[in-house]
Structure formats: structure tokens, C-alpha cells
Amino acid sequence: MTTGFSIFLLAAGAILRFALSYRVNGVDLHALGSIIMATGAATLFVCFIRDLRTARRR
């Protein structure tokens, strides 16, 4: 996964968490947004670690 996709996940999660006021039966959009944001943050962290390890090898 790339850094751009991680930022996309963060933005999509933030929209679900903070910007939407819709109600969907059986789905908690705030919790879903938080999960997507956490996934984006974890993916971004992994991308940075991978890039640092690659830069040290050069």
C-alpha cells in the first residue's frame, strides 16, 4: 500500500467520523470512520518505516 492510499483512508475515515450526520440501521458510521482512520494511520506508519529501511540500504 502506498502513502497516497493511506492518506485517502485517513480522509475517508474522517469524513465518516466527523462530517456525516446520516443514520443507517445496523451500521455505526462514527465507529466505522474511526476504524478506517486507524487503518489509514497504521498503513501510513508502515509506509514510513518501509521507506526509512529502504533509504538506509542505499
VENCOR-V384790 format. One record per residue. N is the residue number from 1. RES is the residue in one small letter. D_CENTER is the distance of its C-alpha to the mean C-alpha in Angstrom with 1 decimal. Layout:
BEGIN
N/RES/D_CENTER
N/RES/D_CENTER
END
This chain:
BEGIN
1/m/11.2
2/t/11.4
3/t/10.1
4/g/10.2
5/f/8.0
6/s/5.2
7/i/6.2
8/f/6.7
9/l/3.5
10/l/3.5
11/a/7.0
12/a/7.4
13/g/6.4
14/a/8.6
15/i/11.1
16/l/11.5
17/r/11.7
18/f/14.0
19/a/15.6
20/l/16.9
21/s/20.0
22/y/20.8
23/r/21.9
24/v/21.5
25/n/23.8
26/g/22.3
27/v/18.7
28/d/17.1
29/l/14.7
30/h/13.8
31/a/13.1
32/l/11.1
33/g/8.9
34/s/8.7
35/i/7.9
36/i/5.0
37/m/3.8
38/a/5.4
39/t/4.5
40/g/1.8
41/a/4.9
42/a/7.1
43/t/6.9
44/l/7.6
45/f/10.2
46/v/11.7
47/c/12.1
48/f/13.8
49/i/16.0
50/r/16.9
51/d/17.9
52/l/19.9
53/r/21.7
54/t/22.5
55/a/23.9
56/r/26.1
57/r/27.7
58/r/29.0
END
